[in-house]
Amino acid sequence: MSFLTNLLFRSAARTFGGGYDVDVSKLPPLGHDGPMTLMAIMAHPDDIDFGSAGSIAKWCAEGWTVYYVLATSGDKGTHDPAFTPQELAATREEEQRAAARALGVKQVFFLGYPDGFLEPTHELREQLVRLYRTYKPDVVLTWDGFRPSFNHPDHRKIGIAVRDALFPATRDRLYFPQHAAEGLGEWRVNEILLVGSPDPNYFVDVSPFIEQKADAILAHSSQVQSHDRDELIKQMRSRGRRPGGRGLVESFKRVHMRSSQRAQAAEEAQKQNGAAQPEATPPGAPDAPERAPEPTQAH
């Protein structure tokens, strides 16, 4: 990357309030100031739950509103000759709904693209932008579409499509202007969580939610070989005790796009409080009560 290109990249990241040059270790954890809205967007039924069900269960328990979006219905994912593609798609959609119910997910959407042939088309981008503008997620969770290791093509394509829709299309009204006629305004997502990244930087302790994670995984009965719940929980706990590991965590790459409206409002109120000056005490009036120290703005 040339010096000029690097300079322009960093300037753009500062302008848009975040990006890959933000040190997320210095940011507070997601949801520290209250429940958020999260939209998890993956290629196939079971993609979200195998990698993130513990985190989803945790966030739902904390009052978050969570939506699932599946680009395909997984109509190719079987070795069972008894299934037709249509039967398999219907089975996997119902399995995904059952898994979502086990975690507390509010709603599941299926976009209906053919399994194995997903492409980041303009049509898919419009559908994703419409979902963002309609349901207004603070956080979007998806695959890391740019990881260099071997990856399912649909995983790559949905990761790319999700981010292409996030910026700049969702925030700029002239992308898909028909949305305005339907009452949908621009929207800006605050954070992205990437699953399967080779360099994760955000870790969620899911130890209290392992049983719910197991229930969500086992709901995908057409995709698992064993249905022994106790054995699955035992295996997950054993993996969490590996020497040198982080414990029972789910790992993501967190990309900070901008501060939430809630955080911006708190920062603005803090600035205003800091700028306010105490009124002068009239002669002869009793001394004003001692003022508490003004809070220091967090960086």
C-alpha positions, 0 to 999 in steps of 0.5 A, spaced: 500 500 500 502 506 497 503 512 502 498 516 499 493 510 499 494 509 506 493 516 508 487 516 504 484 510 508 486 512 515 483 519 513 476 515 511 476 511 517 477 517 521 471 520 517 466 515 518 468 514 525 471 507 525 474 501 521 480 496 521 484 501 525 480 502 531 483 499 537 477 495 540 481 493 546 480 500 548 472 500 547 467 498 552 464 491 551 458 491 546 451 492 550 455 495 556 450 501 556 444 497 555 440 492 550 442 492 543 439 490 536 443 485 533 442 482 526 446 475 524 446 474 517 449 467 514 449 463 508 445 456 511 441 454 517 446 452 522 451 457 520 449 462 526 448 456 531 454 452 531 459 458 531 455 463 535 449 460 539 452 461 546 453 469 545 446 469 542 443 466 548 447 471 552 445 477 549 438 475 548 438 473 556 440 480 557 434 483 553 437 484 546 433 484 540 436 478 535 434 477 528 436 471 524 437 472 516 439 466 512 441 467 505 439 460 503 435 454 506 441 449 505 438 445 500 444 441 498 447 439 505 445 432 506 448 425 504 441 422 505 438 420 498 431 420 501 431 428 501 429 432 495 432 439 495 425 442 496 424 437 502 431 438 505 430 446 505 423 445 508 426 441 514 432 445 515 428 451 515 424 448 521 430 446 524 433 453 524 426 456 527 427 451 533 434 453 534 432 460 534 426 459 539 431 455 544 435 461 544 430 467 544 431 470 537 425 474 535 425 472 528 428 468 522 428 470 515 430 466 509 432 469 503 431 463 498 437 463 494 440 456 492 445 453 496 452 453 493 451 458 488 450 464 492 453 471 489 453 478 492 448 481 487 445 487 487 439 484 488 442 481 494 445 487 496 438 491 496 434 485 500 440 486 506 439 494 505 432 493 506 433 489 512 438 494 515 433 500 514 427 496 517 430 493 523 435 498 525 440 493 528 446 496 532 450 490 531 451 485 525 454 479 525 456 475 519 462 470 516 469 473 515 468 473 507 476 475 506 479 470 511 485 466 507 484 459 509 479 454 505 472 456 506 465 455 503 464 459 497 457 461 500 460 463 506 465 468 503 459 471 498 455 472 504 460 476 508 462 480 502 455 481 501 453 483 508 459 488 508 457 491 501 450 493 504 453 496 510 457 501 507 455 506 504 449 503 501 445 503 508 446 510 510 446 514 503 438 515 501 440 515 493 442 507 494 435 504 493 431 510 493 424 506 492 425 505 500 424 512 502 417 511 498 416 505 503 417 510 509 424 507 510 430 512 512 437 511 512 441 507 517 448 506 520 450 500 523 455 501 529 459 494 530 460 488 525 462 481 528 466 477 524 465 469 525 471 465 522 476 470 522 484 468 523 485 474 527 479 475 532 479 480 537 473 480 541 471 474 546 464 472 549 464 468 555 459 463 554 460 458 560 453 459 563 450 458 556 453 452 554 446 448 555 442 452 550 448 452 545 447 445 545 440 445 544 440 450 538 446 445 535 441 439 536 435 442 533 439 441 527 438 434 527 439 433 519 446 436 520 449 432 526 451 425 527 450 424 534 444 427 538 446 425 545 446 432 549 450 430 555 455 428 551 455 434 547 455 438 553 461 434 556 465 435 549 464 443 549 466 443 556 472 439 555 474 443 549 474 449 554 479 446 559 484 446 554 491 448 556 493 455 554 486 456 551 481 462 553 476 457 556 468 457 554 468 463 549 466 464 542 471 468 538 469 474 533 473 480 529 470 486 532 469 492 527 467 498 530 464 503 525 461 508 529 459 510 536 452 508 538 446 514 538 446 512 545 453 513 547 453 519 542 448 522 547 451 520 553 458 524 551 454 530 548 450 530 555 457 530 559 460 535 555 454 540 556 455 538 564 462 540 563 461 546 560 456 549 565 458 554 570 455 555 577 451 561 578 454 567 582 451 567 590 448 573 591 451 577 597 448 575 604 446 569 601 448 562 605 454 559 601 452 554 596 452 547 597 459 543 595 459 541 588 461 534 586 467 533 582 465 533 574 466 527 571 472 526 566 470 524 559 472 517 557 477 516 551 
